């Protein structure tokens, strides 16, 4: 490559170019100056072309050809410079390469010129451009003439209103369009007739007429509510129209008069014996003045309606004046009733707020108790002291005590009693149950709390007086303690002072204390059993090692393990709706604190008509239950702003925000009087606040239902039927109870797919034991998925069986352990996390119901299928 370049630029192989000119000075100078001037000319031409293109690049076509020409000319200029160069430095290869490049560019330019030649020929000549320019000037002149005609008509009609408007309109429009007839008419309500408001015909104003518009071009205009134009042959198209026949019209142009609801109320017509001269201008002019005629017609109708309304108002004022005294008395009575209602509502709000505070306080106490180690470590007496202290402080009672029956239930013994006023515990007090029939005998029913107000008389048994008198007990709440399916005692809450109505949440909290007492007893028994097993292990040593393992694993109750794992999640599930209730109560309280004093004045200043529209607005808010996305809310607000602006409502954006918050999304016609009121913003603001109160009330109801559902599920799960008899039960209810308890573990990563046949019959079964089946299978499925995946539960009827299948998307069961999963004490879980009894218990419960269980497992899908016999009484 280097040798090639040296040969191109090296002059050593050639004679100097000056030899061609015999080195004659004059001849050399002649060629030198000629080549130099030609090169300068070649370089100046593309420079001027480039300058021209930069100034007019958006107007000049064929920019590519211009670029090729410029390149060709520049290469030609370079060639002439090389001619001068080679006089003394003959690099002929370089000159030849430049000439070759010039040849290529020139040939390519010639080809492009041949390709673009048809386009060059298609360019308009100056004569053709002049013709186009004249046509544009003619169109501009026509447009100016049309605008001048419109201005004349507007000036002629703007100075008149009322009855003189329509004659002036048709006269000026007929003269402007140079047509035979122009008339404007309105539809006679409830008929197919048009009544003319003004007619211009044959150079003068004609008498108004009324005619049937059926089978006429006016019918088309009214039905379609659009402009209609028939340029010729009108008589043949509408042969039944007598008006067309009488006028011998050939051309028809009609525009409907539309009200605010886009309904036709009249027609503006142009009729001529020949086609219109300038159809587009004529259509535009007729449409403009149809809108003007519509406005005037609506104005006249509004004026008539206003006059009638004024007369009606005069009559109503007279009637109202006559009954003013009665109305004043009614208003006084209404104000008194409203004041009473406000006071009742304030009292209700105060009660609701107090209830929310109680619930929050109870929830905090319950969470504190559930986290207490003494409750689970077997420190029974310490746990009882903490339970009684918590009951007295949270429920604000003077004394909380825990009592246990003797074996024959003839005697009650106080395990612990806490007196709030002296902050002191006591115990070892005994009573015969026969001496306290009201307090203790009737408590022997599961899931039933007993409340009563105590009134001590002279005939009250002495034991009662000795027990109640020192602290002046006035009301008690007794909650049974259920342990292993039997009532073994009670928790007694004693209030002193005035009588007390025990609220539902207070009774529920007492039930939680009773449940925690049972839990403490189980922990105590578990601790005692562990101590006993440890002692026996020391005695039996190695020979009893297997028995010790079996006893330790059997001691661990499957149900209590599940409850222990779920208690924090259940507490969260209850705390969430309580938070929603508290937030909603605060919202409602803030509303009443802000508007309580303003509402009587507001309603007093609001007219009856505005009050009616105001309460209609509130009903619409109460009826709407839509849940909208942010994007949908923005779209609704934009639509509302457009409607409000179209109706000339001030502060359209603010009003739209209030309306959207209330729940009014469209159909603003019925609220226009309210929106145009001078105090419309204040009215909508108060309506919006009322809507927030309604929303908060619904939130409280929903949250309370959610909390009740969780409590019911927990109570149902914890219930134990000690009768040992089968009862009719719904399988689906038991499954839903377990899903409710596991909701806190499910909702963060598990999708539950229910495929339930809701027509499944009730079956005779042991529902508490079946709940243990669903608990174990669902818990195993969740652990297999590591709480992330799909859980599918299907319940259907198959012949005489109810088939329930539980499928998880976990990693599956290895084939080598499939045959061992139902064996007692077999588990794949780490020590301390599973007893290995879950599936064995499941199999035994199902066999007890004369059913069977099957399992199929592949990676990503494991299914346990339970078959329960329906006719198994």
LINURTA-V34545 format. One record per run of one state. SS is the DSSP state (@ for helix, = for strand, . for the rest). FROM is the first residue (numbers start at 1). TO is the last residue. If there is no record, write none. Layout:
SS;FROM;TO / SS;FROM;TO
//
This chain:
.;1;1 / @;2;9 / .;10;16 / @;17;21 / .;22;24 / @;25;56 / .;57;62 / @;63;88 / .;89;91 / @;92;122 / .;123;125 / @;126;158 / .;159;162 / @;163;177 / .;178;180 / =;181;187 / .;188;192 / =;193;201 / .;202;203 / =;204;206 / .;207;209 / =;210;212 / .;213;216 / @;217;224 / .;225;227 / =;228;230 / .;231;233 / @;234;237 / .;238;241 / @;242;247 / .;248;250 / =;251;258 / .;259;263 / =;264;272 / .;273;278 / @;279;322 / .;323;323 / @;324;370 / .;371;372 / @;373;376 / .;377;379 / @;380;395 / .;396;398 / =;399;405 / .;406;410 / =;411;419 / .;420;423 / =;424;426 / .;427;429 / =;430;432 / @;433;435 / .;436;440 / @;441;443 / .;444;448 / =;449;453 / .;454;461 / @;462;471 / .;472;472 / =;473;483 / .;484;485 / =;486;496 / .;497;503 / @;504;555 / .;556;557 / @;558;605 / .;606;607 / @;608;623 / .;624;629 / @;630;646 / .;647;651 / @;652;662 / .;663;668 / @;669;675 / .;676;679 / @;680;718 / .;719;726 / =;727;729 / .;730;730 / @;731;741 / .;742;742 / @;743;746 / .;747;749 / =;750;756 / .;757;762 / =;763;765 / .;766;766 / @;767;785 / .;786;788 / =;789;798 / .;799;800 / =;801;808 / .;809;814 / @;815;820 / .;821;837 / @;838;848 / .;849;851 / =;852;858 / .;859;860 / =;861;869 / .;870;873
//
